[in-house]
Amino acid sequence: METGIKRAPHGLDAARNRGTPPKPEPVAEETPVRKRGRPSRTGAPADGTAPVLSREQILDRATTLAKVEPLGDISMVGLARELGVTPTLIHYYIGSRDDLISGVANRYFKERISRLQPLTGDWQEDLRREATQSFKMWVEYGGVLRYMMSHNRFRLFQQVSEGETDYGVLYLDRLAGIFRKGGFTPKQAAIGYHLLSQYVMSSAYAEVSRQLPAFHEHYIRGQIESRPAEQLPGAHYFAEAFSTLDSATSFPEGLRLLIESFESWLGTKPRSGRGQAKAQ
């Protein structure tokens, strides 16, 4: 039914009447869809974008922590928190907890090998230098040392993938080679290596754990001097020297005695002055 009222054109009709093209309807921007798939172990996601994380980054962080924290206390969860990712991602890149511990241990041995000096050909001097450098490294990597002192795994051989280098066994070969070139029998070389390693590790552990008398000088002196000298003549005799004993004095002297005892196997007289340089 006609009402007599004409409605004003609008929308497309109005645009046509004015001779102007209509505005296009707004189109929502398409959100790029990330391709599915795991990132590679190098850290590069499957879609080719920048890596989120890598195995090397995780081991770098774990190795830094292991200089001060016991290696056995470093967890996947803790590393994830440190790096701002999920523990699942840490497990993916690293593997098992043993893989993590071995990875850090291998980093330690790699650094140890990188600091080696050229051999002199004098087995006594070479052993002294190797042991002194090893002592310094164990003190620097106190968290790794604490783990090794209570576990046999990864002291020498590491869990490495195909194409990776086991730096632990390379260091073993280096030390064994010094004994071999020195003219020791296989059995003497084995005993010598074992005793030297144990001495260096235990000396470094005493430093890291603050077990040396010098760390507790006042307490030791107080305990001895509070008792009559006639009751404890031996303790009073060396109280001052004992209470001030530190690594700078005890380590090189103990090392000298140990190396000279090895020389007795060869039937030669120990040379004086060897190995008396103090650990820096």
C-alpha positions in Angstrom: 0.0 0.0 0.0 1.4 3.4 -1.1 1.9 5.8 1.7 3.1 8.7 -0.4 6.4 8.9 1.5 9.6 8.4 -0.5 12.5 6.9 1.5 16.0 8.4 1.0 18.4 6.0 -0.8 21.2 4.5 1.3 24.0 1.9 1.2 24.9 0.8 -2.3 21.9 2.6 -3.8 23.0 5.9 -2.4 26.5 5.4 -3.6 25.3 4.7 -7.1 23.1 7.8 -7.0 26.0 10.0 -6.0 28.3 8.4 -8.6 31.0 7.4 -6.1 32.2 3.9 -5.6 31.2 2.1 -2.4 33.7 1.5 0.4 35.0 -2.0 0.5 34.1 -4.0 3.5 37.0 -4.3 6.0 38.8 -7.7 5.8 40.5 -9.1 8.9 44.3 -9.7 8.5 45.2 -13.3 8.2 47.2 -14.6 11.2 50.1 -16.7 10.0 49.8 -20.2 11.1 52.9 -21.8 12.6 53.8 -25.1 11.1 53.6 -28.0 13.3 56.6 -30.1 14.3 59.4 -30.2 16.8 62.3 -27.9 16.6 65.6 -29.5 15.8 68.1 -30.2 18.6 70.1 -27.2 17.4 67.2 -25.0 18.5 65.7 -24.1 15.1 61.9 -24.5 14.9 60.4 -26.5 12.0 59.0 -23.3 10.4 62.5 -21.8 10.0 62.0 -19.0 12.5 64.8 -17.9 14.9 65.8 -20.6 17.4 64.1 -20.4 20.8 66.8 -22.4 22.6 69.6 -24.8 21.9 71.5 -27.6 23.6 74.6 -25.5 23.7 72.8 -22.7 25.5 71.4 -25.1 28.1 74.8 -26.6 28.7 76.4 -23.2 28.9 74.1 -22.2 31.7 74.4 -25.5 33.5 78.2 -25.3 33.3 78.2 -21.8 34.8 76.0 -22.9 37.6 78.2 -25.9 38.3 81.1 -23.7 39.2 79.4 -22.8 42.4 76.5 -25.3 42.8 77.0 -29.1 43.2 76.5 -30.6 39.8 74.2 -33.2 41.3 71.8 -30.5 42.5 71.3 -28.9 39.1 67.9 -30.1 37.9 66.0 -29.9 34.7 63.3 -27.9 36.4 65.8 -25.4 37.8 67.4 -24.9 34.4 64.0 -24.4 32.8 63.3 -21.7 35.4 66.7 -20.1 34.8 66.1 -20.0 31.0 62.4 -19.2 31.1 61.2 -22.3 29.3 59.4 -25.5 30.2 61.2 -28.5 31.7 59.8 -30.5 28.7 61.9 -28.3 26.4 65.0 -28.9 28.5 64.5 -32.7 28.3 64.0 -32.5 24.6 67.2 -30.8 23.9 69.4 -32.5 26.5 67.8 -35.9 27.0 68.2 -37.6 30.4 69.6 -36.3 33.6 72.7 -38.4 33.0 73.1 -36.6 29.6 73.0 -33.3 31.4 75.6 -34.3 34.0 77.9 -35.9 31.3 77.5 -32.8 29.1 78.7 -30.5 31.8 81.5 -32.9 32.8 82.6 -33.0 29.1 82.6 -29.2 29.0 84.8 -29.2 32.1 87.3 -31.6 30.5 87.2 -29.6 27.3 88.2 -26.5 29.2 90.9 -28.4 31.0 92.4 -29.6 27.8 92.3 -26.1 26.3 94.5 -24.9 29.1 97.2 -27.6 28.7 100.7 -26.5 28.1 103.1 -28.2 25.7 104.9 -31.1 27.2 108.6 -30.6 28.1 109.7 -34.2 27.8 110.7 -34.2 31.5 108.1 -36.5 33.1 108.5 -35.0 36.5 108.0 -31.5 35.3 105.1 -32.4 33.1 103.3 -34.3 35.9 103.8 -31.3 38.2 102.5 -28.9 35.7 99.5 -31.0 34.8 98.6 -31.7 38.5 98.9 -28.0 39.4 96.7 -26.9 36.5 94.2 -29.7 37.4 94.1 -28.5 41.0 93.2 -24.9 39.9 90.5 -26.2 37.5 88.9 -28.4 40.2 88.8 -25.4 42.6 87.3 -23.2 39.8 84.6 -25.9 39.0 83.8 -26.7 42.6 80.3 -27.9 41.8 81.7 -30.5 39.3 84.3 -31.5 41.9 81.7 -32.1 44.6 79.8 -34.4 42.2 82.9 -36.4 41.1 84.1 -36.9 44.7 80.9 -38.9 45.5 80.2 -40.5 42.1 82.3 -42.7 39.8 80.3 -42.0 36.7 81.7 -39.5 34.3 85.0 -39.1 36.1 86.6 -40.2 32.8 84.2 -41.3 30.1 81.3 -39.2 28.8 78.1 -39.9 27.1 78.6 -38.3 23.7 76.7 -38.5 20.4 78.2 -39.6 17.2 80.6 -37.0 16.0 81.1 -35.5 19.4 84.4 -35.6 21.3 84.9 -37.3 24.6 87.3 -34.9 26.3 87.5 -36.9 29.5 89.2 -39.9 27.8 91.5 -37.5 25.9 92.7 -36.1 29.2 93.2 -39.7 30.5 95.3 -40.4 27.5 97.4 -37.3 28.0 98.3 -38.3 31.6 98.9 -41.9 30.8 101.2 -40.9 28.0 103.4 -38.9 30.4 104.0 -42.0 32.5 104.6 -44.1 29.4 107.2 -41.8 28.0 108.8 -41.6 31.5 109.6 -45.3 31.3 107.1 -46.7 33.8 105.6 -50.1 33.4 101.9 -50.3 32.6 101.1 -51.2 36.2 103.3 -48.4 37.6 101.7 -45.9 35.2 98.2 -47.1 36.3 99.0 -46.8 40.0 100.8 -43.5 39.5 97.8 -42.0 37.6 95.3 -43.1 40.2 97.3 -41.8 43.2 98.0 -38.5 41.5 94.4 -38.0 40.5 93.2 -38.8 44.0 95.7 -36.5 45.6 94.8 -33.6 43.3 91.0 -34.1 43.8 91.2 -34.5 47.5 93.4 -31.4 47.9 91.1 -29.3 45.7 88.1 -30.6 47.7 89.7 -29.5 51.0 90.1 -26.0 49.5 86.6 -25.8 48.0 85.0 -27.2 51.2 87.1 -25.0 53.5 88.6 -27.9 55.3 92.2 -26.7 55.5 93.4 -25.6 58.9 94.1 -22.1 57.8 90.3 -21.5 57.4 89.9 -22.3 61.1 93.1 -20.9 62.5 91.7 -19.1 65.5 89.5 -22.0 66.6 92.3 -24.6 66.3 94.8 -22.5 68.1 92.3 -21.8 70.8 91.4 -25.4 71.3 95.1 -26.5 71.6 96.3 -23.6 73.8 93.3 -24.0 76.2 94.9 -27.3 77.3 98.2 -27.7 79.2 101.3 -28.2 77.1 102.4 -31.1 79.2 99.1 -33.0 78.4 99.4 -32.3 74.6 103.1 -31.8 73.9 102.8 -32.8 70.3 99.9 -30.6 69.5 101.6 -27.6 71.2 104.8 -28.3 69.3 103.2 -27.7 65.8 100.1 -25.6 66.8 101.2 -22.5 64.9 102.4 -24.2 61.8 99.4 -26.5 61.6 96.8 -23.9 62.2 98.1 -21.7 59.4 98.4 -24.5 56.8 96.9 -23.6 53.5 96.9 -24.9 49.9 99.7 -22.6 48.8 102.0 -24.5 51.1 100.6 -28.0 51.4 99.6 -28.8 47.8 103.0 -28.2 46.1 104.9 -29.9 48.9 102.6 -33.0 48.9 102.9 -33.1 45.1 106.7 -33.0 45.2 106.8 -35.9 47.7 104.4 -37.9 45.5 106.2 -37.4 42.3 109.6 -38.2 43.9 108.1 -41.5 45.2 107.2 -42.4 41.6 110.8 -41.9 40.7 111.9 -44.6 43.1 110.2 -47.1 40.8 112.8 -46.2 38.2 115.7 -46.9 40.6 117.0 -43.3 40.4 117.7 -40.8 43.1 115.0 -38.1 43.4 116.2 -34.7 42.1 116.0 -31.9 44.6 114.0 -28.8 43.9 111.5 -30.5 41.6 107.9 -29.5 42.0 108.5 -26.9 44.8 106.9 -24.0 43.0 103.8 -22.9 44.8 100.3 -23.1 43.2 99.4 -19.8 41.9 
